[in-house]
């Protein structure tokens, strides 16, 4: 075979091999399904006790196939938490930028929190259980910053409420913040999406109990 023909054939074969090696990116839908499965496993078993094999088993696939979508369990929990926090802060920032009064701001923050529990129950549970451990790793430094942002948002609304006489003058701001934060987010341990009550209804009932405790008595007694 002439060299020119041999070279042409070789080039054509290389092109075909190159085409065969082209990979198709995983579909976004499948990726979301796998993250949802992983979130449930992390929430139930804890981050340290969860293996890639266990997540793959729950997803009905081989562990090696899961690596086609994610390079590690760290990548999975990172995406789960960052997606949840991005959505949460989009909602919080809309509330904080709406020009509401302090009581209305607290009400809206609580309602938005319950909506996020409805959308990301497993992610909230992971955040509650694993943040302290994970935030020690540079990759998860954003968890510490998010905690600071939570504190600023809630304390700001409570402090403004005390200053304007909407909340009790003797209110311990930091204690109230911790109580509000913990009692809202612990709902992830028992709340199940699609249950008898919507997240908005749960928030309304929660607020009717909590806000009476931090509102001046004379305001409570008004008809």
N, C-alpha and C positions, 0 to 999 in steps of 0.2 A: 504494500500500500504506500503511495507517495506520502512524503512527510507532511505536505500541506493538507492532504485528506485526513491523515492520522491526527494531526493537530486540531483540525476542525471537529472531528468526531469526539476527541477528548474534551474539547471545550463544551460541546453540546452535552456530553455526559455529566460534566461538572455542573453545568447550569441546571440539569434535571435533578441532580443530587441536592443542589442548593435549594431548589424549589421544595423538595421533599422534606428538608430540614426545617422549613418555615413552620413556626408554631402559631396556633390560634390562641389569642388571649382568653382567659377564663371569662365566662359571661358574668356581668354584674349581678344578675339574679342569683346565680349559683353561689357567688361569693357572699351575698347577703344571707343566703340560707345557711351556709357553713358558719358564718359568724354568729348567727342566731343560735345554732346548735352549740357552738363553742361557749357562748355566753351562758347558756343554761348549765353546761357542765362545770364551768368555772364557778358559777354561783352556788351550785349544789355541793361540789367537792372541795372548793378552795383552789387557789392558783397553784400552790406548790404541789398539791396532791394530784393535779390534773396532768395527764400525759397526752401527747399528740395521738398516740394509739387509741386512747379512750375517746377522744373527740372524733377520730376517724370511725371508730366502731359505732358511735351514736349517729354519725352521718351516713352509715352504711357503705363505707368505702375503705380501701386499704390505706394504711398510714403513709405509704409512699406517694399515693395519689393526692393526699392532702398537701404535701409539700409542693405540688404543682401550683397550688393557690397561695400558700403562705410559707415563708421560710422557717418559721418557728412559732412556738406558742406565745412568745413575747410579742411577735408581730400581731397575732390575733387579739390578744388582750389590749394591746396598744390601740388598735383600730376600733375595738368595741368601746373603750373608754373615751377616746378622743371624739368619736362620732356622737356619743351621748352628750359630752360636755359642750361640743360645738352647738348642738341643737338647744341645749339648756340655756346657754348664754345668749343665743339669738333671741330666745323668749324673754329672758331676764332683761336684756338691754332694751327690748321694746317696751317693757313695763317701766323701767327706770327712766326712759326718755319720754314717757307719755305725759309728764307734768301732773301726775296724780298727787292727792294729799297723802300724808303718811299712813293713815289707816287703809286707804284704798291701795296704796303701794304694797303694804303687807298682805292684804287680801289677794292681790293679783300675783304676788310672788308665790304665795302658798298654792294658789290654783295652778299656776304654771308648773310648779314642782310636782303636783299630783298628775298633771298631764304627762310629764316626762316619765313618771313612774309607770303610767299606763303604757307608754310607748317603749320604754327601755327598762322594764322591771329587773331583768337579770343584770343589766349593766349597772343599775343603781346598787344592787346587792353586792356586786363585785367592788364597786367604788367604796361602799361602806366598809367592807371587810378587808380589802387589800391595799387601800391607798397608802397607809403608813409604811407598809413593807415595800411597795413598788416605788414610792417616791424617793427612796434612797438610791435608786438607779438613775443615772443621768438621762436615760431615755424617757423616763416618766417624771421629769422635773416639773412639767406643766401641771401635775396634780397638786403640788404645793402651791403654785401660783393661783390655781383655781380655788383652793381653800381660802387664800387671802382675799380673793375677789368676793367669795361668798360672804365672808365676814364684813367686808366694807359695805356691801350692798344691804345686808340685813341690819347691821348696826346703824348705818346712815338713816334708814327709814325709822327705826326705833328712836334714835336720838332726836330726829326731827319731830316725831310724835310727842315726845316728852316736852320739848321746847315750845311746841304750839298748844300744849294742854290737851292734846288728843289722847295721850296715854298718861298713866299715873306719874306724878312727880317723884314718887319714891321707888320707881321701877329700877331694878338692877338690870341695866341694859345688856351686859354680857351674859348674865344668867338667863334672861329672857331669850336672847339670841340662841344660846345653846339648847334651851328647851324647845324652841320653835324648830330649829334645825333637826334635832335628833328625833323628835316626835313625828315630823313630816317624813323624813327619809327612812325611818324604821318601817314605814308602811310597805316598803318593798318586800319585807319578809312575809307578809300575809296577803297583800293585794294580788288579785288575779284579773287580768284584762277580760272584759266580757262578762263580768259578774253582775250582781243585782244593781249595784250603784255605779254611776259614771264617775270619772275622776272629779268632775265639777261638783257633783253632789257630795262626794266625800269631803272635798275642800270646804264646801259650804257648812256642813255639819261640824267639821273640825274647827272652823273659824268661829262658829257660834259659841263653842265652848271656850276656846282660847282667848278671844278678844274681850269677852266679859271679864276675864281675870286681869287684864292690863288696862282697862278703861276706867277713868274716874267714876266713882259711885254715882255722882249726880247725873252723869251722862246716861248711866244704865237705867236710872229711875225715870227718865223723861218718857212721856207717853208716845 
